[in-house]
Amino acid sequence: MSSASRLETLVNHANQHFDLTESSHQDHLLLLADALLELNDISSSQLITMSLKPSSPLEFQLAAKLVCSRRYILNISRPINVGIVYAMWGEQNRLCEKSEHNPNGEDSLNAKIRQLKWVCQDSMVNWSLYPVDDGCPYKSYDIAKDIVDSHDEGEHVSVLHLKDGVAQHKGPLANLASPDESSKGGAIIYGCLKALEQQMDAIIYTDADNSVHLGQLGLILEPFIERNVQVVLGNRKHTESILVKQEERWGVGIKTLRHMQRMVGSEIFSKGIHDTQAAFKLFSRNALATILTAPTVFDFSFDTDWILASMKEQLVIETIPFAFIDSAAESASVVQGPMSTWLILLTGLVKALRAREVEHDTAMAEVIDKHVKTVKDLEQIIDLLPPELTEVPDKELGQQGLMSPQSLSKWLTQVKAGQVRLQ
C-alpha cells in the first residue's frame, strides 16, 4: 500500500471526538501518531494542511501536531534540558483515573509523563516535570507524590509544595506571606525557580489537566532552538491552532471585559499577542531569571506580568499555534467562579502595568479602579452588553473609538444604578 493510501486509511479511521478522561483515547492517539510517523515521504506541512480541512477528524488533527513535534524533537542535534511546570489546586480528582465515583478523572500526571516520554525518547531532549501544590486543601501534593514514588519515570518528576518556597522568606517569593496569597502565580514561580536551580535551558509552564498534550513539546521548542527566541507563547486563536471548547463559561458581557482588558493592555494586544492566558508558554533560562527578579503579582494575572516584563527587557517574542481541548468540569475558574478569575485578570493587569511603568491607557485603568472592585461588580454586567459593542467582532475589541473609557464609565454607572436591564 502506498503512503498516500495508508494516510487516507488512517484519516478515515480516526475518531471524531477526544475525551480527556478516557485513557483509551490517549492510547489510540499515540498509536495513530506512531503510524503517521512511519509515512516518511509525507511531509509535516502536508499533514498540517490535511488536518486543517473542515472534514478532518479531531483525532487526526491532534496526531498531526504530535507528528510535527516528534519529528522536530528527533532532529535536535545538541543536548537540551527542558523543565515543565504547572500548579495544582483542587486537582485531587483529575490526578486520579476516571471511575464511577470520579467521572472527571484524567489520570493527568501519568498522562503527562507518558506524553513526555513518547515525544522525547531516543532524542537529545532531557525533560523534567515540576508539579507544584498551590496550597491545595484537598491534598493534591500527597496524591501526586504517591503517583511519582511508584512510577518508573519518577526520577524525572519533582513534586513541590509552595509552602516550602514561601518559608524561605527570600527571592521572588519574599513578598508572599503564605500559599493562601497565591492563585497559581506563586506556585508557577516556585516551580520555575526549582527548574532554574536544576539548570534547565528552557522552562515551559502549562495547566495541571490534560488540556495541552505535552507531545507538542517540539512545536514550542523550535523557535527557541532554531532562532534563539527567548519567549514563545502558545496562541489558541491562531488559524492553525486546534481549540475545542467544552462549554461557554461567560455571558454576553464578556465582550465588555475583553474590551476593557485590551484597551488598558494595548501594549500587549497591539503586538499581536491576543491569547495572554494560554497555558503553553516557554521562557529561556536567562529570560526567566530576569523576569523573576521582581514579580509583580502571584495570581492568575501573572501571565500578563511576565509578558510585560519580557517586552520591557526587549526580549524576542514569538507566538505559535497548538492544540488545546478545554477541561472545564473542574477548572479553577469554574470552581472558584469565573468572575473571580476576571476580577484578578483585570486588576492584576493594571497593577502590573503600573509596577512595570509600561505606557497604557490611564483613563481605562481608572475605570477599572472605580468599577471593578468586587466579583459582584462583574456579575452585574456579565449578562449585559453596551449597544456600542453589540455588533463588534471579537478581534476589534480594545479600540478606543468603539467605546471610550468615559462612555464605558457612564454605562457602568447606569448598570449599578439599575438603569440598564436585560433585553
C-alpha positions in Angstrom: 0.0 0.0 0.0 1.4 3.4 -0.9 1.9 6.1 1.7 -0.9 8.2 0.3 -3.3 5.2 0.5 -2.1 4.4 4.0 -2.6 8.0 5.1 -6.1 8.1 3.6 -7.0 4.9 5.6 -5.6 6.3 8.8 -7.6 9.6 8.4 -10.8 7.7 7.6 -10.5 5.6 10.7 -9.5 8.5 13.1 -12.0 9.4 15.8 -14.2 12.5 15.5 -14.1 13.1 19.3 -11.5 13.1 22.0 -12.3 12.7 25.7 -9.7 13.9 28.1 -11.0 11.5 30.8 -10.7 8.4 28.6 -7.3 6.7 28.8 -8.1 4.6 25.7 -8.4 7.9 23.7 -4.9 8.9 24.9 -3.5 5.5 23.9 -5.2 5.5 20.5 -3.9 9.0 19.7 -0.3 8.0 20.2 -0.8 4.8 18.2 -2.2 7.0 15.3 0.8 9.4 15.7 3.2 6.5 15.5 1.5 5.1 12.4 1.7 8.6 10.8 5.4 8.8 11.7 6.1 5.8 9.6 5.0 7.6 6.5 8.4 9.2 5.9 7.5 10.6 2.4 4.5 12.5 3.8 5.9 15.9 5.0 4.8 17.7 8.1 3.4 20.5 6.1 1.3 18.1 4.1 -0.1 16.7 7.4 -0.9 20.1 8.8 -2.6 21.1 5.5 -4.8 18.0 5.6 -5.6 18.5 9.3 -6.9 22.0 8.7 -9.6 20.7 6.4 -13.1 21.2 8.0 -13.8 17.5 7.5 -10.6 16.4 9.2 -11.4 14.2 12.3 -10.3 15.7 15.6 -8.0 12.8 16.5 -6.2 13.2 13.2 -5.8 17.0 13.8 -4.2 16.2 17.2 -2.0 13.5 15.8 -0.7 15.8 13.0 0.5 18.2 15.7 2.2 15.4 17.6 3.9 14.1 14.5 5.4 17.5 13.6 6.5 17.9 17.2 8.2 14.4 17.4 9.9 14.9 14.0 11.4 18.1 15.2 12.5 16.6 18.5 14.3 13.8 16.7 16.2 16.4 14.6 17.6 18.3 17.6 21.4 17.9 17.4 22.6 19.1 20.8 21.6 18.1 24.4 18.9 20.4 25.9 17.3 20.3 29.3 13.6 21.3 29.4 11.5 21.8 32.5 7.8 21.8 32.5 6.0 23.5 35.4 2.4 23.5 36.5 0.3 24.5 39.5 -2.1 22.2 41.4 -5.1 23.4 43.3 -8.2 21.3 43.6 -6.6 18.6 41.3 -7.5 15.7 43.6 -10.0 14.3 41.1 -8.2 15.0 37.8 -5.0 13.5 39.1 -6.8 10.2 39.6 -8.2 7.8 37.0 -11.8 8.1 35.8 -14.2 5.8 37.6 -17.9 5.6 38.5 -17.2 7.7 41.6 -14.7 10.0 39.8 -16.3 10.9 36.4 -13.9 13.8 35.8 -10.7 11.8 36.5 -8.0 12.3 33.8 -5.0 10.5 35.4 -3.3 13.7 34.4 0.1 13.3 36.0 0.6 9.8 34.5 -0.7 11.1 31.2 1.9 14.0 31.2 4.7 11.6 32.0 3.7 9.3 29.1 3.4 12.1 26.7 6.8 13.5 27.5 8.4 10.0 27.4 6.8 9.4 24.0 7.9 12.7 22.4 11.5 12.7 23.9 12.5 9.1 23.6 15.7 8.4 21.7 16.4 12.2 21.4 18.7 14.8 22.8 16.0 16.4 24.9 16.1 15.7 28.6 12.8 16.5 30.4 11.9 17.3 34.0 8.4 17.8 35.3 7.6 20.1 38.2 4.0 19.9 39.6 3.6 22.4 42.4 0.9 22.3 45.1 -0.5 25.9 45.4 -1.8 25.4 48.9 -4.5 22.9 47.8 -6.8 21.9 50.7 -7.5 18.6 49.0 -4.0 17.1 49.2 -3.0 17.3 45.6 0.6 17.2 46.7 0.2 13.8 48.5 -1.7 12.3 45.6 0.9 13.4 43.1 3.8 12.3 45.3 2.3 8.8 45.7 1.9 8.5 41.9 5.5 9.6 41.3 7.0 7.4 44.0 5.7 4.3 42.3 6.4 5.3 38.7 9.2 4.0 36.6 9.9 7.6 35.3 9.7 9.1 38.8 13.2 10.5 38.7 12.0 13.0 36.0 9.4 14.4 38.3 9.9 16.8 41.3 6.6 17.2 43.2 6.8 20.5 45.1 4.8 22.4 47.7 4.6 26.2 47.5 4.7 26.4 51.3 8.3 25.3 51.2 9.2 28.2 48.9 7.3 30.7 51.0 9.1 29.5 54.1 12.4 30.6 52.7 11.4 34.3 53.0 13.7 35.3 50.2 14.0 35.8 46.5 10.9 36.3 44.2 8.6 34.8 46.8 9.7 37.1 49.7 6.6 39.2 49.4 4.3 36.2 49.6 3.3 35.7 53.2 1.6 32.3 52.7 0.4 30.0 50.0 -3.1 31.4 50.6 -2.0 34.6 48.9 -1.2 32.8 45.7 -3.6 31.9 43.0 -1.5 29.9 40.6 1.2 32.6 40.1 3.1 31.8 43.2 3.2 28.1 42.5 4.4 28.6 39.0 7.2 30.9 40.2 8.3 28.4 42.7 8.4 25.6 40.1 10.3 27.8 37.8 12.9 28.6 40.5 13.5 24.9 41.0 13.8 24.4 37.3 16.4 27.2 37.2 18.3 25.7 40.1 18.5 22.4 38.2 19.9 24.2 35.1 17.1 23.8 32.7 17.8 25.5 29.4 14.2 26.3 28.7 11.2 26.3 31.1 7.6 25.8 29.9 4.5 26.2 32.0 1.2 24.5 31.4 -2.0 23.5 33.2 -2.5 20.6 35.6 -5.2 19.0 33.5 -4.9 17.2 30.1 -5.9 20.2 28.0 -2.5 20.7 26.5 -1.0 17.4 25.1 2.8 17.7 26.0 3.6 15.6 23.0 3.6 19.0 21.3 6.8 19.9 23.1 8.7 20.2 19.8 6.4 22.9 18.5 7.3 25.3 21.3 11.0 24.3 21.3 11.5 25.0 17.6 11.6 28.9 17.7 13.8 28.7 20.8 16.4 26.4 19.3 16.3 27.5 15.7 16.0 31.3 16.1 17.1 31.9 19.7 13.6 33.2 20.6 13.6 33.9 24.3 9.9 33.8 24.8 7.5 31.6 22.9 3.7 31.9 23.6 1.1 29.4 22.5 -1.8 31.1 20.7 -5.1 29.3 20.7 -6.5 31.9 18.4 -4.0 31.2 15.6 -5.6 29.9 12.4 -3.6 26.7 12.6 -4.5 26.0 16.2 -7.0 23.4 17.4 -9.3 24.8 20.0 -12.1 22.7 21.5 -14.4 24.4 24.0 -16.3 22.1 26.3 -18.8 24.8 27.2 -19.4 28.5 27.1 -18.4 29.9 30.5 -19.3 33.5 30.0 -22.4 35.7 29.3 -22.5 38.3 26.5 -20.9 40.8 28.8 -17.5 39.0 28.3 -17.1 41.4 25.3 -17.1 44.3 27.7 -14.5 42.8 29.9 -12.3 41.9 26.9 -12.7 45.5 25.6 -11.5 46.8 28.9 -8.6 44.4 29.1 -7.4 45.0 25.6 -7.7 48.8 25.8 -5.7 49.1 29.1 -3.3 46.4 28.0 -2.8 47.7 24.4 0.9 47.4 24.8 0.5 43.6 24.7 -2.5 43.2 22.4 -1.3 45.7 19.8 1.8 43.4 19.3 -0.4 40.6 18.0 -0.5 38.8 21.4 -4.2 38.0 21.6 -4.1 34.9 23.9 -2.4 36.0 27.0 -3.7 33.2 29.2 -2.8 30.2 27.1 -1.2 27.6 29.3 1.6 26.7 26.9 4.5 29.2 27.2 8.3 28.9 27.0 10.9 31.1 28.5 14.6 30.7 28.1 16.7 30.3 31.3 18.1 33.8 31.0 14.7 35.4 30.2 13.1 33.8 33.2 15.9 34.7 35.6 15.4 38.3 34.6 11.6 38.2 34.8 11.6 36.7 38.2 13.9 39.3 39.8 10.8 41.3 40.8 7.4 39.6 40.0 4.5 42.0 40.4 1.7 39.5 41.1 1.2 36.0 42.4 -2.3 35.3 41.0 -3.9 34.4 37.6 -2.7 37.6 36.1 1.0 36.6 36.2 0.9 35.8 32.5 0.5 39.4 31.5 3.0 40.5 34.1 5.6 38.2 32.6 4.8 39.3 29.1 5.1 43.0 30.1 8.5 42.2 31.7 9.7 40.5 28.6 8.7 43.5 26.5 10.4 45.9 28.8 13.6 43.8 28.5 13.1 43.9 24.7 13.2 40.1 24.6 12.4 38.4 21.3 8.8 37.0 21.5 7.0 34.7 19.1 3.6 33.1 19.1 2.8 29.6 17.8 -0.3 27.5 17.0 -1.0 24.5 19.1 -3.9 22.1 20.2 -6.0 22.8 23.2 -9.0 20.9 24.5 -10.8 22.7 27.3 -11.1 20.7 30.5 -13.9 22.7 32.1 -15.6 20.4 34.6 -13.1 21.1 37.5 -11.4 24.2 36.2 -10.4 26.6 38.9 -12.3 29.4 37.1 -15.4 27.3 37.4 -14.9 26.0 40.9 -13.9 29.5 42.3 -16.3 31.3 40.0 -15.5 32.8 36.5 -15.9 36.3 37.7 -13.4 35.8 40.4 -10.9 35.0 37.7 -11.8 38.0 35.6 -11.6 40.3 38.7 -8.0 39.1 39.2 -7.1 39.4 35.5 -8.3 43.0 35.2 -7.0 44.3 38.5 -3.7 42.4 38.2 -3.1 43.7 34.7 -3.5 47.3 35.9 -1.2 46.6 38.8 1.5 45.1 36.6 1.3 47.9 34.1 1.9 50.5 36.8 4.6 48.5 38.6 6.5 47.8 35.3 6.0 51.5 34.3 4.6 50.5 30.9 2.7 53.1 28.9 -1.0 52.4 29.0 -4.4 53.9 28.8 -4.6 55.6 32.2 -8.3 56.6 31.7 -9.3 52.9 31.3 -7.1 51.9 34.2 -9.1 54.4 36.3 -12.3 53.0 35.1 -11.2 49.6 36.3 -10.1 51.1 39.6 -13.6 52.6 40.1 -15.9 50.0 38.7 -14.1 46.6 39.1 -13.6 46.2 42.8 -15.6 43.0 43.6 -16.9 39.9 42.0 -20.4 41.4 42.3 -19.3 44.4 40.1 -18.6 41.9 37.3 -21.6 39.7 37.9 -23.8 42.8 37.4 -22.6 43.2 33.8 -21.7 39.8 32.5 -25.2 39.3 31.1 -25.4 42.8 29.7 -23.8 44.4 26.7 -23.4 48.1 25.8 -25.1 48.9 22.4 -21.7 50.2 21.1 -20.1 46.7 21.4 -23.1 44.6 20.3 -22.0 44.2 16.6 -18.3 44.5 17.2 -16.2 41.4 16.2 -14.0 40.0 19.0 -10.8 40.8 17.1 -11.7 44.5 17.0 -12.3 44.9 20.8 -10.0 47.3 22.6 -10.2 50.2 20.1 -11.0 53.4 21.9 -13.1 54.6 19.0 -15.6 51.8 19.6 -16.3 52.8 23.2 -14.2 55.3 25.1 -13.3 54.9 28.8 -15.6 57.9 29.5 -18.5 56.2 27.7 -17.9 52.9 29.4 -17.7 54.5 32.8 -21.0 56.2 32.2 -22.6 52.9 31.1 -21.2 51.1 34.2 -22.6 53.7 36.5 -26.0 53.3 34.9 -25.8 49.5 35.3 -25.1 49.8 39.0 -28.0 52.3 39.4 -30.3 49.7 37.9 -30.9 51.8 34.8 -29.8 49.1 32.3 -31.9 45.9 32.0 -31.7 42.6 30.2 -33.3 42.9 26.8 
